[in-house]
Amino acid sequence: MEKTKKIDKLSLDPQREFLDMDTDDEDFDRQESPETEEEQSSEPIKPVFDKQDLDKLVQYVKDFTILPNIKDSDWKEDCYTIIREYFENPAHTLLCIYFQVDTLKARLSILDDNHSDFIYFLRIPWHVFTVDNFHATVVFGSINRNAIMCVLKVMENMYVSVARNSSEWPEIIRNNLFFNLHNFLMCLTEWVYKPMGLTKLYIPGENLSDIATLQRDKKSNSSNNETNGLHISKKLQESEKALIDRFEKIVRYWIKQIRQVLTSTSTSNSGRTVFDELQYWTTKYFNLRCLHDQLSNMEIQSILHLLENVCSPSIDSFQFLTLQLCESLEQAASNIMYLNILSEACKNLKCPSEIEKPIMKILLLILFIWTESPFYNMSNNIEVLCESISIQIVHQCKNYVNLQVILEGDTENGINILRKCISCCQIYKTIYNKVTKITALIKSNSNWDVNEQLIFNYIDTFMQRCYDIIEICNTSTVFGKCTNVGMIGGPNGIKYDACCRQIENLFSEILDEIKLIRHEILDVTKFSWLENMLNFRNFVMELENMIKNLIDCIFDEIKNVEEGIEAIYALQRFKHRESLRDLLSRKWVQVWEMFDKEIENCNYNMILCESYYTPFQCYSKDVIMLCIKQYLERLFHIMIDTSDWIGDCAAET
């Protein structure tokens, strides 16, 4: 049993004595007598429970605690200890039950962490819970992930009902309270439901049953309107004016919400596929349907009838928007029907492999929708539909390309994939041009007036991005690290090889930067890639200048044909770069000129040898001729073999 001592004077507010203190001038300077020991010890004595009652109270808390995935095994002794402390010490006004990771916890203060779900129990200070009064006096609830929703429900279900049923306030305070309360709850309701894509009309939590009485009173007075004009009794105006003003403001807020729904479009029309377009209209239809169903609510109708009886100017606007709402609902249903047909056809679109037959069917369906749909027969709307097809193709091609694999070294296969995607986009544009030529035959009274630049904007951008990646792959072949390359000969060959390695390392650094932003390359909605590609091209031009200087330095030290061919072989990977290919071609001509000069030198040596006399002059001449012939033939064959992999030049003739 509970054992407590009665307290005659209990001050619930610790500041109450100060607020009630007598501050008359005559007593202000008077010295107060010190309090006696009994007066100082005015704090209530804590209740004492027997074990059976305390266990029942703890069980009540367990019964009221509903958390996701909670089990009986989650309740531990430390939780029970804090719950018992809550009952044994009435100074604690709050008890929270929550999960910390996977451990169930109890706490006697508000949570300072961002916990998604918890149960709370409230009471006024020093209120003693008993087994008999717990269910009648406890205030409890739950806070889940949507804290604003919880606040809204508490306000609607608890605060509003208390304010509505209270008769303690004067009329003017009551009117101000409800005016501010409605303003707050209207905004709070919109904050809760708008992120869900829903429009929720706030219904005031007043005694709406009084509205019917007011309406009957007005109808009973309507017979006197002929003699008294449209004048409503002054007493009735004064007593109901505040209520009507509050309802007028609420209806104007409804009008604003409905108008926003009717005039709203997606936050971004660009970047939506056909499936996104279908999802958008499905969501909008659901929102319009929910809004339309709310208008049939009896409480909303009661408010509208009341304002109509008092000739509110908002009623005409509201009724006009209601008609527009019905039209928008029909329009959304029609668009969903056509988009369902189109989305089924888009499921067979598999870019870049299968494009011709599916895209032909899709474009013909778009022409059908253009002729039949009251919404998509307008140019700006059919443009959105055509643009969504382009975006669908870009998304599928984008998913087909694995940039990580391509940039890591599989350049040859990557270039083939990219060219396949480019071909797919070109086929789409060709089929579109063919199909749209028959629009005049299908619908003679209307022109196919669409902005093709807008329709193919994503397609053209994607194709350019593919060309950019191909350029990077080709550049990687030229400047990237390559183990399959010959050593540069000559006395400074080691220095020149080190210079090539340095250029490879510089290119590897800029390529690593490209890899870090590879997710932006094929994202046609982001334009930051343009600047990155420009920086890449400028950097590659600097590397080209370094290679040109290196090639010039190497060939300045070459003295014979063999050294020239060895140098060209070591530098042959640079022939894949157009500007460097021209330079290597000139150096190849330079090697042929060396060969021509070598022939002249051999001829000169033969003439010089004929002037010397030897006992075996006839034989020595033949030997010299044979050696020179074999030497020149060997050089010539080397030059011809080199032409097979470096190409012919004019100097060969």
Secondary structure as the mmCIF struct_conf table of DSSP 4:
data_model
#
loop_
_struct_conf.conf_type_id
_struct_conf.id
_struct_conf.beg_label_comp_id
_struct_conf.beg_label_asym_id
_struct_conf.beg_label_seq_id
_struct_conf.end_label_comp_id
_struct_conf.end_label_asym_id
_struct_conf.end_label_seq_id
STRN STRN1 LYS A 3 LYS A 3
BEND BEND1 ASP A 8 LYS A 9
BEND BEND2 LEU A 12 ASP A 13
TURN_TY1_P TURN_TY1_P1 PRO A 14 GLN A 15
HELX_RH_AL_P HELX_RH_AL_P1 ARG A 16 LEU A 19
TURN_TY1_P TURN_TY1_P2 ASP A 20 ASP A 20
HELX_RH_AL_P HELX_RH_AL_P2 ASP A 25 PHE A 28
TURN_TY1_P TURN_TY1_P3 ASP A 29 ASP A 29
HELX_LH_PP_P HELX_LH_PP_P1 ARG A 30 THR A 36
HELX_RH_AL_P HELX_RH_AL_P3 GLU A 37 GLN A 40
BEND BEND3 GLU A 43 GLU A 43
HELX_LH_PP_P HELX_LH_PP_P2 PRO A 44 PRO A 47
STRN STRN2 VAL A 48 VAL A 48
HELX_RH_AL_P HELX_RH_AL_P4 LYS A 51 PHE A 64
TURN_TY1_P TURN_TY1_P4 PRO A 68 ASN A 69
HELX_RH_3T_P HELX_RH_3T_P1 ASP A 72 ASP A 74
HELX_RH_AL_P HELX_RH_AL_P5 GLU A 77 GLU A 88
TURN_TY1_P TURN_TY1_P5 PRO A 90 ALA A 91
STRN STRN3 LEU A 94 GLN A 100
TURN_TY1_P TURN_TY1_P6 VAL A 101 ASP A 102
STRN STRN4 THR A 103 ARG A 107
BEND BEND4 LEU A 108 SER A 109
BEND BEND5 ASP A 113 ASP A 113
BEND BEND6 SER A 116 SER A 116
STRN STRN5 PHE A 118 LEU A 122
TURN_TY1_P TURN_TY1_P7 PRO A 125 TRP A 126
HELX_LH_PP_P HELX_LH_PP_P3 HIS A 127 PHE A 129
TURN_TY1_P TURN_TY1_P8 VAL A 131 ASN A 133
HELX_RH_AL_P HELX_RH_AL_P6 PHE A 134 THR A 137
STRN STRN6 VAL A 139 ILE A 143
BEND BEND7 ARG A 145 ARG A 145
HELX_RH_AL_P HELX_RH_AL_P7 ALA A 147 VAL A 154
HELX_RH_PI_P HELX_RH_PI_P1 MET A 155 TYR A 159
HELX_RH_AL_P HELX_RH_AL_P8 VAL A 160 ASN A 165
BEND BEND8 TRP A 169 TRP A 169
HELX_RH_AL_P HELX_RH_AL_P9 GLU A 171 TYR A 193
HELX_RH_3T_P HELX_RH_3T_P2 LYS A 194 MET A 196
TURN_TY1_P TURN_TY1_P9 GLY A 197 GLY A 197
BEND BEND9 GLU A 206 GLU A 206
TURN_TY1_P TURN_TY1_P10 LEU A 208 LEU A 208
HELX_RH_AL_P HELX_RH_AL_P10 SER A 209 ASN A 221
HELX_RH_3T_P HELX_RH_3T_P3 SER A 222 ASN A 224
HELX_RH_AL_P HELX_RH_AL_P11 ASN A 225 ASN A 228
TURN_TY1_P TURN_TY1_P11 GLY A 229 LEU A 230
HELX_LH_PP_P HELX_LH_PP_P4 HIS A 231 SER A 233
HELX_RH_AL_P HELX_RH_AL_P12 LYS A 234 THR A 263
BEND BEND10 THR A 267 THR A 267
TURN_TY1_P TURN_TY1_P12 SER A 270 GLY A 271
HELX_RH_AL_P HELX_RH_AL_P13 VAL A 274 LEU A 295
TURN_TY1_P TURN_TY1_P13 SER A 296 SER A 296
HELX_RH_AL_P HELX_RH_AL_P14 MET A 298 ASN A 309
TURN_TY1_P TURN_TY1_P14 VAL A 310 CYS A 311
TURN_TY1_P TURN_TY1_P15 PRO A 313 PRO A 313
HELX_RH_AL_P HELX_RH_AL_P15 SER A 314 CYS A 346
TURN_TY1_P TURN_TY1_P16 LYS A 347 ASN A 348
STRN STRN7 LYS A 350 LYS A 350
TURN_TY1_P TURN_TY1_P17 CYS A 351 SER A 353
STRN STRN8 GLU A 354 GLU A 354
HELX_RH_AL_P HELX_RH_AL_P16 GLU A 356 GLU A 372
TURN_TY1_P TURN_TY1_P18 PRO A 374 ASN A 377
BEND BEND11 MET A 378 MET A 378
HELX_RH_AL_P HELX_RH_AL_P17 SER A 379 TYR A 400
HELX_RH_AL_P HELX_RH_AL_P18 LEU A 403 LEU A 407
TURN_TY1_P TURN_TY1_P19 GLU A 408 GLY A 409
HELX_RH_AL_P HELX_RH_AL_P19 THR A 411 THR A 436
TURN_TY1_P TURN_TY1_P20 LYS A 437 ILE A 438
HELX_RH_AL_P HELX_RH_AL_P20 THR A 439 ILE A 442
TURN_TY1_P TURN_TY1_P21 SER A 444 ASN A 445
BEND BEND12 SER A 446 SER A 446
HELX_RH_AL_P HELX_RH_AL_P21 GLU A 452 ILE A 455
TURN_TY1_P TURN_TY1_P22 PHE A 456 PHE A 456
HELX_RH_AL_P HELX_RH_AL_P22 ASN A 457 PHE A 479
BEND BEND13 GLY A 480 GLY A 480
BEND BEND14 THR A 483 ASN A 484
HELX_LH_PP_P HELX_LH_PP_P5 GLY A 486 ILE A 488
BEND BEND15 GLY A 490 GLY A 490
TURN_TY1_P TURN_TY1_P23 PRO A 491 ASN A 492
HELX_RH_AL_P HELX_RH_AL_P23 GLY A 493 LEU A 516
TURN_TY1_P TURN_TY1_P24 ILE A 517 ILE A 517
HELX_RH_AL_P HELX_RH_AL_P24 ARG A 518 ILE A 521
BEND BEND16 LEU A 522 LEU A 522
TURN_TY1_P TURN_TY1_P25 VAL A 524 THR A 525
HELX_RH_AL_P HELX_RH_AL_P25 SER A 528 ASP A 556
BEND BEND17 GLU A 557 GLU A 557
BEND BEND18 ASN A 560 ASN A 560
HELX_RH_AL_P HELX_RH_AL_P26 VAL A 561 ALA A 570
TURN_TY1_P TURN_TY1_P26 LEU A 571 LEU A 571
HELX_RH_3T_P HELX_RH_3T_P4 GLN A 572 HIS A 576
BEND BEND19 ARG A 577 ARG A 577
HELX_RH_AL_P HELX_RH_AL_P27 GLU A 578 GLU A 610
TURN_TY1_P TURN_TY1_P27 SER A 611 SER A 611
BEND BEND20 TYR A 612 TYR A 612
TURN_TY1_P TURN_TY1_P28 PRO A 615 PHE A 616
HELX_RH_AL_P HELX_RH_AL_P28 GLN A 617 ILE A 646
HELX_RH_3T_P HELX_RH_3T_P5 ALA A 650 GLU A 652
#
